[in-house]
Amino acid sequence: MSDASPQTVFLSDYQPFSHVLKQVSLVFRLSPQATRVQARIDLAPNPARPGKHDLRLDGESVKLISCKVDGRDVAPLVDATGLTLAAADLPDGAFVLETEVEIAPEANTALEGLYMSRGMYCTQCEAEGFRKITYYPDRPDVMAPFKVRVEGDLPVLLSNGNPVGQGAGWAEWNDPWPKPAYLFALVAGELVAHSAPFRTASGRSVDLNIWVRPGDEDRCAYAMDSLIRSMRWDEEVYGREYDLDVFNIVAVDDFNMGAMENKGLNIFNSKFVLASPETATDDDFARIEAIIAHEYFHNWTGNRITCRDWFQLCLKEGLTVFRDQQFSGDMRSHAVKRIEDVLMLRARQFREDQGPLAHPVRPESYMEINNFYTATVYEKGAEVIGMLKRLVGDEGYAKALDLYFDRHDGEAATIEDWLKVFEDATGRDLAQFKRWYSEAGTPRLKVSEEWAEGRLTLQFEQENPATPGQEVKGAKVLPIAVGLIGPNGDEAVPTTVLEMTETRQSFSFEGLGARPVVSILRGFSAPVVLERDLTPVDRAFLLAHDTDPFNKWEAGRALAKDVLARMVAEGADVAPMWLDAMAGVAFDDRLDPAFRALCLRLPSDDDMAQTLHAAGHVPDPARIYASRRTMGDALAHRLRDGLEGLMASMSVSGAFTPDAVSAGKRALGNAALGLVSRLDGGAAAKDAWAKADNMTDRIGALSALIDLGKAEAALAEFAAMFGQDGNVMDKWYMLQIALAAPDRAVEVAKELTALPEFNWKNPNRFRSVIGALSANHAGFHRADGAAYAFVADWLMKLDPLNPQTAARMSTAFETWRRYDADRQQMVQEQLRRILAQPGLSRDMTEMAGRMQKGG
């Protein structure tokens, strides 16, 4: 469908909806090409909008069969985006609106609204998918209880809330909690349940079900265990109990997102539910645990309290990401989790903040809301809440959250509401802190030191760079966690939080016996780029002695980036100091294996391109790639005497378990395997492949073989073993492209997309190829521009069918301003080609247009 002349929506234009909805009753008569949806809505004029108003309902791709007001047939004005009932045709007080529409789920390739996935009916209504089901005020501040009847010839018929009746070919559901339409869900299919009981802290019984296709029920145990632990954790840490009699999760193969928190009926991308040692890696298990928790936690932070409008999206997403990060840290390792979160933040959100797609955590405008499900809203939104918690303390945070739940339960709230509960609970003025929500960009924090007579003074300066549409910004509130480490490695001053509120500000420490080494930004206490003159010796000292796990890792990471930057820019050799420092970490049995594995991971090519660009260099992708390989080879040679012993010591005996300790050992063992493979031509990797009895070790061995160009036999064996499992085969596609040599990446992608098994209409499969090619930095930015054209071709092919996925994948082009003039010109050519495509979606029009203009 063409989205001609897409309109921009502004936060400043918000008005409450004209009417209040008291009750919604829906009847679905399912049919692949002609589903009928009957809606009965009890409405009344909204006191917040004085006067008499037209009733405007959203609707797209629905065929109106009938429309009645209080039982009287009416003829509304219908257009491409909804219907309008004139105020003159409406009663002065309460009334009942009845509509019947027809939709075609089987033809719905956009996977928004009601659609079909391999014979299963399912829905995705966030953000604005409900309007593709029936005519309705499809906005988050319109909340009502729903009653739903589903009629069809499939055995399992599910919707939100509690089941209230069922029979042959029908089921009825009642959700007593008012909700916006984006939380509506319906599923119908040939499904079986993996079930378990749960008893809440107050003693209520809840039936838990994970619904999957027959044959998949033996891969649900970990998801169920994660759900139970999430529910218990939310009770113990946040005091939040579940509020229905049943909690259902459904695994769907065709899904644009990871999962959706619909009230009482969460719909999940099957890759984030199904797991067994044979099919899922340790990373998969950890991701399942986190996403199960995230969607469950939305029951309170997103469902019971939702957002007033889509500009407030971070209110539910940032808060819920922060909560799932807390949960994962409690379940595993807070130190490792924090490092992983910051790696993701820098790779995705910092990149976003430094390019044409930069926007505030709460944007001021949008053309297509689906384009704002971004790392800024989610990950930076979580960082802002982490800073707020650090500033007010654990007790203040708990008090504010309790007030938030008490004050806004059942409401659609705003960022102002959120900050007000903190002000009321703690007495703090958060007017300046609010800039974190309203201003885009990553602050740069510069620091210098002065030492004299036992007094250390830290001088900080913050710079808030210009971003598209925001040239000038004010000073941010920055919580800067600092510790001082004495010359002997002891902590002279434990972690202290300095609160910076000005553009330039100094803080002093007195009574020190000797000049310490300063550990700044402990725990990554603020999402900033830290600039300081620190010698390699000081970085090595912090790596050896810092008591803060994040800054210990950060010191090694910064040292590696310094070395690699000199290699790329100056042709320098690999610094022996860094190699010695890595040897000290790799073989230190006192350190968590998962932490050691993270320390041994080299900075990514994209990370180095971003770093070099920030330092004023034009990054050369091929040179970065070559230098990084040289660095990896040098590390392997430095550690060679201990690698086999390290691999042996990390061997996990007994049956596979996905616990954090075992996963950490496998991570370090596979990191060592990757280094050994650089030395022995792949002998150890071939042996590891032959012996692997779980997907983590199998992927570790396969990755090493692909990197060496010696994986042909293993890839064929992998395909023979897992060819019928789409989620596992996505790994097969992804690894071959992501690890391909730069001069072969596009050709490998072309070969794989030519396979008859390549189902490009499935979002997971599409992402496994286009996402992997985008992640192959030197391959994507190949000098001839072949990858740019390949990706653009596929985006234009997908856009008419699934604009949401196509638009999200288009961010591959967002960093074009970093590179040389020839590459810039080639990316611009592809963006112009996309924008010239007839019938281009609103989603893609906005994304390509912003990338073309920005920089």
C-alpha positions in Angstrom: 0.0 0.0 0.0 1.3 3.4 -0.8 1.6 5.9 2.0 1.4 9.1 -0.1 2.2 12.4 1.6 3.0 11.0 5.1 2.2 13.5 7.8 4.4 14.5 10.8 2.9 14.1 14.3 4.0 16.5 17.0 4.0 16.1 20.8 2.8 19.7 21.1 -0.4 18.9 19.3 -1.6 16.3 21.9 -5.3 16.5 22.8 -7.3 14.0 24.8 -9.6 11.8 22.8 -13.1 13.2 22.2 -14.9 10.3 23.9 -14.5 7.9 26.8 -14.8 4.2 26.2 -16.6 2.3 29.0 -16.6 -1.2 27.6 -15.5 -3.0 24.4 -17.0 -6.3 23.2 -15.6 -8.0 20.1 -16.6 -11.1 18.1 -14.2 -12.7 15.7 -15.4 -15.2 13.1 -12.1 -16.4 11.7 -11.5 -17.1 8.0 -8.2 -16.8 6.2 -9.5 -14.4 3.5 -12.7 -13.1 5.1 -12.6 -12.8 8.9 -15.6 -10.9 10.2 -15.1 -8.6 13.3 -18.1 -7.3 15.2 -17.4 -4.5 17.7 -19.7 -3.1 20.3 -18.3 -0.1 22.1 -20.0 1.8 24.9 -18.9 5.5 24.6 -19.6 8.8 26.3 -18.4 12.4 25.7 -15.0 13.0 27.3 -15.2 15.7 30.1 -11.6 16.6 29.3 -12.8 17.8 25.8 -15.7 20.2 26.5 -18.2 20.6 23.7 -19.6 18.3 21.2 -17.2 16.6 18.8 -17.1 14.3 15.8 -16.2 10.7 16.5 -13.1 9.8 14.5 -12.0 6.2 14.5 -8.8 4.8 13.0 -9.0 2.1 10.4 -6.8 0.8 7.6 -7.2 -2.1 5.2 -10.6 -3.0 6.7 -13.9 -3.3 4.8 -16.9 -1.8 6.5 -20.0 -4.0 6.5 -22.3 -2.1 8.8 -22.3 0.7 11.4 -24.9 1.5 14.0 -25.4 4.0 16.8 -27.8 2.9 19.5 -29.1 0.3 17.1 -29.7 2.8 14.3 -28.0 2.3 11.0 -25.7 5.3 10.2 -23.5 6.1 7.2 -20.1 7.4 8.4 -17.6 9.1 6.2 -15.0 6.5 5.4 -11.5 7.2 4.0 -8.2 5.4 3.7 -7.2 5.9 7.3 -10.5 5.7 9.2 -14.1 6.7 9.6 -15.8 9.8 11.0 -19.3 10.1 12.5 -20.4 13.8 12.6 -21.2 15.3 16.0 -24.7 16.1 14.7 -25.4 12.4 14.2 -24.3 11.4 17.8 -26.4 11.5 21.0 -25.5 14.2 23.5 -24.7 11.6 26.3 -23.6 8.0 26.4 -24.3 5.8 23.4 -23.4 2.4 21.9 -21.5 2.1 18.6 -21.7 -1.2 16.7 -19.6 -2.0 13.7 -18.9 -5.0 11.5 -15.9 -5.2 9.3 -14.1 -7.8 7.1 -10.4 -8.4 6.9 -8.1 -10.9 5.2 -5.5 -12.2 7.7 -3.8 -14.5 5.1 -3.0 -11.6 2.8 -1.5 -9.5 5.7 2.2 -9.7 4.9 3.1 -6.7 7.1 2.5 -8.8 10.2 0.6 -6.0 11.9 -3.0 -6.4 13.0 -4.4 -9.9 12.6 -2.3 -12.1 10.3 -1.4 -15.7 9.7 1.8 -17.6 10.4 1.9 -21.1 8.9 -1.7 -21.7 9.5 -1.9 -19.9 12.9 -3.9 -16.7 13.4 -2.0 -14.2 15.5 -1.9 -10.5 16.2 0.6 -7.7 16.6 -1.1 -4.4 17.5 1.7 -2.2 18.9 2.1 0.5 18.0 -0.9 1.0 15.6 -1.9 -2.4 14.4 -5.4 -2.6 15.9 -6.7 -0.2 13.3 -6.0 -3.0 10.8 -8.5 -5.2 12.7 -11.5 -2.9 13.2 -12.4 0.8 13.4 -11.2 2.1 16.8 -9.5 5.0 18.5 -6.1 3.4 18.1 -4.1 5.4 20.6 -2.6 4.4 24.0 -4.5 6.9 26.2 -7.9 5.3 25.3 -8.3 2.5 27.7 -11.2 0.1 28.3 -12.0 -3.4 29.6 -12.4 -5.9 26.7 -14.7 -8.9 26.3 -13.8 -11.1 23.3 -15.5 -14.1 21.6 -13.4 -16.0 19.1 -15.1 -18.4 16.7 -13.2 -20.7 14.4 -12.4 -24.3 13.5 -9.0 -24.4 15.2 -8.6 -26.2 18.5 -6.9 -23.4 20.6 -8.6 -20.0 20.7 -6.9 -17.4 22.9 -7.3 -13.8 23.8 -6.5 -11.4 26.7 -7.6 -11.8 30.3 -9.4 -14.8 31.9 -11.2 -17.5 30.0 -15.0 -17.3 30.8 -16.4 -19.9 28.4 -15.7 -22.3 25.6 -17.3 -24.9 23.4 -16.8 -26.6 20.1 -15.5 -23.9 17.7 -15.7 -21.0 20.1 -14.1 -19.4 23.2 -14.8 -16.3 25.3 -12.4 -14.2 27.2 -12.8 -11.3 29.7 -10.0 -8.9 30.5 -11.3 -6.8 33.5 -8.3 -4.4 33.5 -8.7 -1.4 31.2 -6.2 -1.4 28.4 -5.4 0.4 25.2 -5.9 -1.3 21.9 -2.2 -1.9 21.3 -2.3 -4.5 24.1 -5.1 -6.5 22.4 -4.1 -10.0 21.3 -5.7 -13.0 19.7 -4.2 -16.4 18.7 -5.9 -19.4 17.1 -4.1 -22.5 16.0 -3.0 -26.1 16.3 -1.1 -25.7 19.5 -0.1 -27.6 22.6 0.8 -26.2 26.0 3.7 -26.5 28.3 2.0 -25.7 31.6 3.0 -25.0 35.2 1.2 -23.6 38.3 2.2 -20.5 40.2 1.1 -19.2 43.5 1.4 -15.5 44.2 2.7 -14.0 47.4 -0.8 -13.4 48.5 -1.8 -17.0 47.8 -3.7 -16.7 44.5 -3.2 -19.6 42.0 -2.2 -18.7 38.4 -2.1 -21.1 35.5 0.9 -20.6 33.3 1.0 -21.9 29.7 3.5 -21.7 26.9 1.7 -22.5 23.7 3.8 -24.0 20.8 3.3 -26.1 17.7 3.2 -29.9 18.3 6.7 -31.2 18.6 8.1 -28.1 20.2 6.8 -28.6 23.7 10.0 -30.2 24.9 11.9 -27.0 24.3 9.8 -24.7 26.6 11.2 -25.7 30.0 13.8 -22.9 30.3 11.3 -20.2 29.2 8.8 -21.5 31.8 11.5 -21.5 34.5 12.4 -17.9 33.5 8.8 -16.8 33.7 8.4 -18.3 37.2 11.6 -16.6 38.4 10.5 -13.3 36.8 7.2 -13.4 38.6 8.7 -14.2 42.0 11.4 -11.5 41.5 8.9 -8.8 40.7 7.0 -9.7 43.9 10.2 -9.6 46.0 12.0 -6.6 44.5 9.2 -4.3 43.3 6.2 -5.7 45.3 4.2 -6.3 42.1 1.9 -9.4 41.9 0.3 -10.8 38.8 -3.4 -9.9 38.5 -5.1 -12.5 36.4 -6.0 -16.2 36.7 -4.0 -17.2 33.7 -0.8 -16.1 32.0 -0.3 -17.3 28.4 2.7 -17.1 26.1 2.5 -18.1 22.4 5.5 -18.8 20.2 5.1 -17.5 16.6 7.5 -18.1 13.7 6.7 -14.9 11.8 7.1 -11.9 14.0 8.5 -8.4 13.4 9.8 -7.9 17.0 11.2 -10.1 19.8 8.0 -10.3 21.8 4.9 -8.4 22.8 3.5 -7.8 26.3 -0.3 -8.1 25.5 -2.2 -8.3 28.8 -2.2 -11.9 29.9 -1.3 -13.2 26.4 2.3 -12.5 25.5 3.2 -13.3 21.9 6.8 -14.2 21.3 9.0 -14.6 18.3 9.6 -18.4 18.6 13.4 -17.9 18.7 13.0 -16.3 22.2 11.0 -19.2 23.6 12.2 -22.5 22.2 15.5 -23.7 23.6 17.4 -27.0 24.2 21.1 -27.7 24.6 21.1 -29.1 21.1 19.5 -26.0 19.5 20.3 -23.0 21.6 23.5 -21.3 22.7 24.2 -19.9 26.1 23.6 -16.5 24.6 20.2 -17.7 23.4 19.3 -19.0 26.9 20.4 -15.6 28.5 18.3 -13.7 25.9 15.3 -15.9 26.5 15.6 -15.3 30.2 15.9 -11.5 29.7 13.0 -11.2 27.2 10.6 -13.4 29.1 11.3 -11.1 32.1 11.0 -7.9 30.1 7.6 -8.8 28.7 6.3 -10.1 32.1 7.5 -6.9 33.9 5.5 -4.9 31.4 2.4 -6.2 33.2 2.9 -3.3 35.6 5.3 -0.9 33.7 3.5 -0.7 30.5 0.1 -2.4 31.0 -1.3 -1.4 34.3 0.4 2.0 33.8 0.7 2.7 30.1 1.9 5.8 28.1 -0.4 8.7 27.3 0.9 8.9 23.7 3.7 7.3 21.7 6.1 10.2 22.5 6.2 8.7 26.0 7.3 5.3 24.7 10.4 5.4 26.8 8.3 5.6 29.9 7.3 2.0 29.5 10.3 0.7 27.5 13.2 2.4 29.2 11.8 1.5 32.6 11.1 -2.1 31.7 14.6 -2.5 30.1 16.1 -1.2 33.3 14.0 -3.7 35.3 15.0 -6.7 33.1 18.7 -5.6 33.4 18.3 -5.7 37.2 16.7 -9.1 37.0 19.4 -10.5 34.7 22.1 -9.2 37.0 20.5 -10.8 40.0 20.2 -14.1 38.1 23.7 -14.1 36.7 26.5 -11.6 37.2 25.9 -7.9 37.6 29.5 -7.1 36.5 29.2 -9.2 33.3 25.7 -8.0 32.6 26.8 -4.3 32.9 29.6 -4.8 30.5 27.4 -6.5 28.0 24.8 -3.8 28.3 27.3 -1.0 27.7 28.8 -2.9 24.7 25.3 -2.9 23.2 24.7 0.7 24.1 27.8 1.9 22.5 27.4 -0.3 19.4 23.8 0.7 18.8 22.8 3.8 20.7 26.0 5.8 20.6 26.0 5.1 16.8 22.5 6.3 16.6 23.2 9.5 18.6 26.1 10.4 16.4 24.3 10.1 13.1 21.3 11.4 11.2 18.9 9.3 13.1 19.7 10.9 16.5 16.6 11.8 18.5 15.8 12.5 22.2 14.7 9.7 24.5 11.3 11.4 24.2 11.1 12.7 20.6 9.1 15.8 19.7 7.8 14.5 16.4 7.6 11.5 14.2 6.2 10.5 10.8 5.9 6.7 11.6 6.0 5.6 15.2 7.4 2.2 14.3 10.6 3.9 13.5 11.1 5.0 17.1 11.4 1.6 18.6 15.1 2.4 18.9 18.1 1.9 21.0 17.7 5.5 22.2 14.2 4.8 23.5 15.0 1.4 25.0 18.7 1.4 26.0 19.3 5.0 26.6 15.9 5.2 28.3 17.1 2.5 30.7 20.4 4.4 31.3 18.5 7.5 32.3 16.5 5.6 34.9 19.8 4.1 36.2 21.2 7.5 36.6 18.0 8.6 38.4 18.3 5.7 40.8 22.0 6.4 41.4 21.1 10.1 42.2 18.3 9.4 44.6 19.7 6.2 46.1 18.1 2.8 46.5 15.7 3.9 49.2 14.5 7.0 47.3 14.1 4.9 44.2 11.9 2.3 46.0 9.8 5.0 47.6 9.3 6.8 44.2 8.3 3.5 42.5 5.8 2.7 45.1 4.3 6.2 44.7 4.3 5.8 40.9 2.3 2.5 41.1 -0.1 3.9 43.7 -0.7 7.2 41.9 -0.9 6.1 38.3 -2.3 2.5 38.3 -4.9 2.3 35.5 -3.7 5.5 33.9 -1.8 6.6 30.8 1.1 8.6 32.1 3.8 11.0 30.9 7.5 11.7 31.6 6.3 14.6 33.6 4.2 12.3 35.8 7.2 10.0 36.2 9.6 12.7 37.3 7.0 14.3 39.6 6.7 11.1 41.7 10.5 11.2 42.2 10.3 14.9 43.2 7.5 14.2 45.6 9.1 11.1 47.0 12.6 12.5 47.5 12.2 16.3 47.5 14.6 16.7 44.6 14.2 19.3 41.8 14.5 17.3 38.5 13.9 20.2 36.1 17.5 20.0 34.8 17.6 16.2 34.8 14.6 16.3 32.4 17.1 17.4 29.7 18.1 13.8 29.4 14.6 13.1 28.0 14.3 16.2 25.8 17.8 16.5 24.2 19.5 14.1 21.8 23.2 13.2 21.6 25.8 11.6 23.7 27.6 14.0 26.1 31.4 14.1 26.0 33.0 14.4 29.4 36.5 15.7 29.5 38.6 15.4 32.7 42.0 16.7 33.9 43.8 16.3 37.2 45.8 18.6 39.5 47.9 17.2 42.3 49.5 19.2 45.1 50.4 18.4 48.7 48.0 15.5 49.2 45.1 17.2 47.4 43.8 15.8 44.1 41.4 18.0 42.1 39.4 16.7 39.2 38.3 19.2 36.7 35.4 18.1 34.5 34.0 19.7 31.4 30.9 18.4 29.6 30.2 19.0 25.9 26.8 18.3 24.4 27.3 18.1 20.6 24.8 19.4 18.1 22.4 16.9 16.6 19.8 17.2 13.8 17.3 19.8 14.9 19.1 20.6 18.2 22.1 22.8 17.8 22.4 24.1 21.3 22.0 22.1 24.5 22.2 22.9 28.2 24.4 21.2 30.8 23.2 17.7 31.9 23.1 16.3 35.4 25.8 13.7 35.4 26.3 11.2 38.3 30.1 10.5 38.1 31.1 7.5 40.2 34.8 7.9 41.2 37.2 5.8 43.2 40.9 6.4 44.0 43.5 3.7 43.9 46.8 4.1 45.6 50.2 3.3 44.2 50.3 -0.2 45.9 46.9 -1.1 44.3 44.8 -0.5 47.4 41.7 1.5 47.2 42.5 4.9 48.8 39.0 6.3 48.4 36.0 4.0 47.7 33.4 4.7 45.2 32.0 8.2 45.6 29.3 9.7 43.3 30.1 13.3 42.2 27.0 15.1 40.9 28.0 17.4 38.0 25.4 20.0 37.1 27.5 22.7 35.3 29.3 22.8 32.0 32.6 23.0 34.0 33.0 21.8 37.6 35.8 20.8 39.9 35.9 18.3 42.8 38.7 17.8 45.3 40.0 15.0 47.5 42.3 16.0 50.4 44.5 14.2 52.9 45.9 11.7 50.4 49.3 10.2 51.2 50.4 9.7 47.6 49.0 10.5 44.2 46.4 7.9 43.3 45.3 6.6 39.9 41.7 7.8 39.4 39.0 5.3 38.4 36.3 7.5 36.8 32.8 6.6 35.7 32.6 3.4 37.7 29.8 1.1 36.7 29.4 3.4 33.7 27.4 5.7 35.9 26.4 8.0 33.0 26.0 7.3 29.3 28.8 9.6 28.1 32.0 9.5 26.1 34.9 9.9 28.6 37.9 11.8 27.4 41.0 11.8 29.5 44.8 11.7 29.1 45.7 8.4 30.6 49.0 6.6 29.8 49.1 3.0 28.8 50.9 2.3 32.1 48.0 3.8 34.0 45.5 1.8 31.9 47.4 -1.4 32.6 47.5 -0.5 36.3 43.7 -0.1 36.4 43.2 -3.3 34.6 45.3 -5.1 37.2 44.1 -3.3 40.3 40.7 -1.5 39.9 38.1 -3.0 42.2 35.2 -1.9 40.0 34.6 -4.7 37.5 33.3 -2.4 34.8 36.3 0.0 35.0 38.7 -3.0 35.2 37.3 -4.2 31.9 37.1 -0.7 30.5 40.8 -0.1 31.2 41.7 -3.2 29.1 39.2 -2.2 26.4 40.6 1.4 26.2 44.2 0.0 26.1 43.2 -2.3 23.2 41.5 0.6 21.3 44.6 2.8 21.8 46.8 0.1 20.4 44.5 -0.7 17.5 44.0 2.9 16.6 47.7 3.4 16.3 48.0 0.3 14.2 45.3 1.6 11.8 46.4 5.3 11.7 50.2 4.9 11.9 51.0 1.3 11.0 52.3 0.7 14.5 53.0 -2.8 15.8 50.9 -4.5 18.4 52.1 -3.1 21.8 53.8 -5.7 24.1 52.2 -4.0 27.1 48.7 -4.8 25.9 49.7 -8.4 25.1 51.2 -8.8 28.6 48.1 -7.3 30.2 45.8 -9.7 28.3 48.0 -12.6 29.4 47.6 -11.4 33.0 43.8 -11.4 32.6 43.4 -14.6 30.6 45.2 -16.8 33.0 44.0 -15.2 36.3 41.9 -17.9 37.9 40.6 -15.5 40.5 38.6 -13.7 37.8 35.2 -14.9 36.5 35.6 -16.8 33.3 32.8 -14.8 31.6 34.6 -11.6 32.6 37.9 -12.9 31.2 36.2 -13.9 27.9 34.8 -10.3 27.6 38.3 -8.9 28.2 39.8 -11.1 25.4 37.2 -9.9 22.9 38.8 -7.4 20.6 37.0 -4.1 19.8 34.7 -4.5 16.8 35.5 -3.0 13.4 32.5 -0.7 13.7 33.6 0.4 17.2 37.0 1.3 15.8 35.5 3.1 12.9 33.4 5.2 15.3 36.4 5.8 17.5 38.6 6.9 14.6 35.9 9.1 13.2 35.5 10.8 16.6 39.2 11.5 16.7 39.1 13.2 13.3 40.2 10.4 11.1 38.4 9.0 8.0 38.1 5.3 8.8 39.3 2.8 6.2 37.3 -0.4 6.7 39.8 -2.6 4.9 42.7 -1.3 7.0 40.7 -1.7 10.2 39.9 -5.3 9.3 43.5 -6.1 8.5 44.9 -4.4 11.7 42.3 -6.2 13.8 43.3 -9.6 12.4 47.0 -8.8 13.0 46.1 -7.9 16.6 44.2 -11.2 17.1 47.1 -13.2 15.6 49.6 -11.4 17.9 47.4 -12.2 20.9 47.2 -15.8 20.0 51.0 -16.1 19.7 51.4 -14.3 23.1 49.1 -16.7 24.9 50.0 -19.8 22.9 51.7 -21.6 25.8 48.7 -21.5 28.0 45.8 -21.8 25.6 45.4 -25.5 25.5 45.5 -25.7 29.3 43.0 -22.9 29.5 40.6 -24.8 27.2 41.0 -27.9 29.2 40.4 -26.1 32.5 37.2 -24.6 31.1 35.7 -27.9 30.1 32.3 -28.4 31.7 31.5 -32.0 32.7 28.2 -33.7 33.0 24.9 -32.8 31.4 24.5 -29.3 29.8 23.0 -26.6 32.0 22.6 -23.0 31.0 23.6 -21.6 34.4 25.9 -18.6 34.5 28.9 -20.4 35.8 28.9 -23.1 33.1 28.1 -20.5 30.4 31.1 -18.4 31.5 33.4 -21.4 31.3 32.2 -22.2 27.8 32.6 -18.6 26.7 36.2 -18.5 27.8 36.9 -22.0 26.4 35.5 -20.9 23.0 37.5 -17.7 23.1 40.6 -19.8 23.7 39.6 -22.1 20.9 39.3 -19.1 18.5 42.9 -18.1 19.4 44.3 -21.6 19.1 42.7 -21.9 15.6 44.8 -19.0 14.5 47.9 -21.0 15.3 47.1 -24.6 14.3 45.3 -24.2 11.0 42.0 -25.3 12.4 42.9 -28.7 13.9 41.6 -27.9 17.4 38.4 -26.4 15.9 37.8 -29.6 13.8 38.3 -31.7 16.9 35.9 -29.4 18.9 33.3 -29.7 16.1 33.5 -33.5 16.2 33.1 -33.6 20.0 30.5 -30.8 20.5 27.4 -32.0 22.3 25.6 -28.6 22.6 24.9 -25.7 20.3 27.3 -23.3 22.2 30.3 -25.4 21.6 29.1 -26.3 18.1 28.8 -22.6 17.1 32.2 -21.9 18.7 33.9 -24.5 16.6 32.0 -23.6 13.5 32.8 -19.9 13.9 36.5 -20.7 14.1 36.3 -22.9 11.0 34.4 -20.3 9.0 37.0 -17.6 10.0 39.7 -19.9 8.6 37.8 -20.7 5.4 37.7 -24.3 6.3 34.1 -24.9 7.2 32.6 -26.4 4.1 32.2 -29.9 5.6 31.0 -28.6 8.9 28.4 -26.3 7.3 27.0 -29.2 5.3 26.8 -31.3 8.4 25.1 -28.5 10.3 22.5 -28.1 7.5 21.9 -31.8 7.5 21.3 -31.9 11.2 19.2 -28.7 11.6 17.7 -28.0 8.1 14.2 -28.4 9.4 14.6 -25.9 12.3 14.2 -22.4 11.0 15.6 -20.7 14.2 18.8 -22.8 14.2 19.3 -22.4 10.4 19.2 -18.6 10.9 22.5 -19.0 12.7 23.8 -20.9 9.7 23.0 -18.1 7.4 24.2 -15.4 9.7 27.6 -16.9 10.6 28.6 -17.5 7.0 28.0 -13.8 6.1 29.1 -12.1 9.3 32.4 -14.0 9.3 33.1 -14.0 5.6 36.2 -12.3 4.3 35.4 -8.8 3.2 35.9 -9.5 -0.5 33.5 -12.4 -0.3 30.7 -11.2 2.0 28.4 -9.9 -0.7 29.0 -13.0 -2.9 28.2 -15.3 0.1 25.0 -13.3 0.7 24.0 -13.6 -2.9 24.6 -17.4 -2.9 22.5 -17.9 0.3 19.6 -15.7 -0.9 19.5 -17.8 -4.0 18.8 -21.0 -2.1 15.2 -22.2 -2.4 15.1 -22.4 1.4 15.7 -18.7 1.8 12.3 -17.4 2.9 12.9 -13.7 2.8 9.3 -12.9 3.9 10.2 -14.3 7.4 11.6 -11.4 9.4 14.1 -13.7 11.3 15.5 -15.1 8.0 15.7 -11.7 6.4 17.6 -10.3 9.4 19.9 -13.2 9.4 21.2 -12.2 6.0 20.8 -8.4 5.7 21.7 -7.9 9.4 24.8 -10.1 9.1 26.0 -8.4 6.0 25.6 -5.0 7.6 27.5 -6.3 10.6 30.4 -7.4 8.4 31.9 -4.0 8.5 34.6 -4.3 5.9 32.4 -6.4 3.7 29.5 -4.0 3.9 31.7 -1.0 3.2 33.6 -2.7 0.4 35.1 -0.1 -1.8 33.1 -1.0 -4.9 29.8 -0.4 -3.1 28.4 -3.8 -4.1 27.0 -4.4 -0.6 25.3 -1.1 -0.5 23.4 -1.9 -3.7 22.6 -5.5 -2.6 21.1 -4.3 0.7 19.1 -1.5 -1.0 17.7 -4.0 -3.5 16.4 -6.3 -0.7 15.0 -3.4 1.3 13.0 -2.2 -1.7 11.8 -5.8 -2.3 10.6 -6.2 1.2 9.2 -2.7 1.8 5.8 -3.3 0.0 5.2 -6.4 2.0 6.7 -5.6 5.4 7.6 -2.0 5.7 8.3 -2.2 9.5 11.1 -4.7 9.1 12.5 -3.1 6.0 12.7 0.3 7.6 14.5 -1.1 10.7 17.1 -2.8 8.6 17.7 0.3 6.6 19.8 1.7 9.5 22.7 -0.1 7.9 23.2 3.1 6.0 23.1 5.5 9.0 26.9 5.9 9.5 27.7 7.0 5.9 29.0 10.4 7.0 32.0 8.7 8.7 33.6 7.5 5.5 35.4 8.8 2.4 33.7 10.9 -0.3 33.4 7.9 -2.7 31.6 5.8 -0.1 29.4 8.7 0.9 28.4 9.2 -2.7 27.6 5.5 -3.2 25.4 5.4 -0.1 23.6 8.6 -1.1 22.9 7.0 -4.5 21.3 4.0 -2.9 19.2 6.3 -0.6 18.0 8.3 -3.6 17.2 5.1 -5.4 15.1 3.9 -2.4 13.3 7.2 -2.1 12.4 7.2 -5.8 10.7 3.8 -5.4 7.0 4.1 -6.4 4.6 3.5 -3.4 7.4 3.6 -0.8 6.0 3.1 2.7 5.7 5.8 5.2 8.2 3.8 7.4 10.9 3.7 4.8 10.2 7.2 3.5 10.9 8.6 6.9 14.1 6.6 7.6 15.7 7.0 4.2 14.8 10.7 4.1 16.3 11.3 7.6 19.5 9.4 6.7 19.8 11.2 3.4 19.5 14.7 4.9 21.3 14.2 8.2 24.9 13.9 9.3 
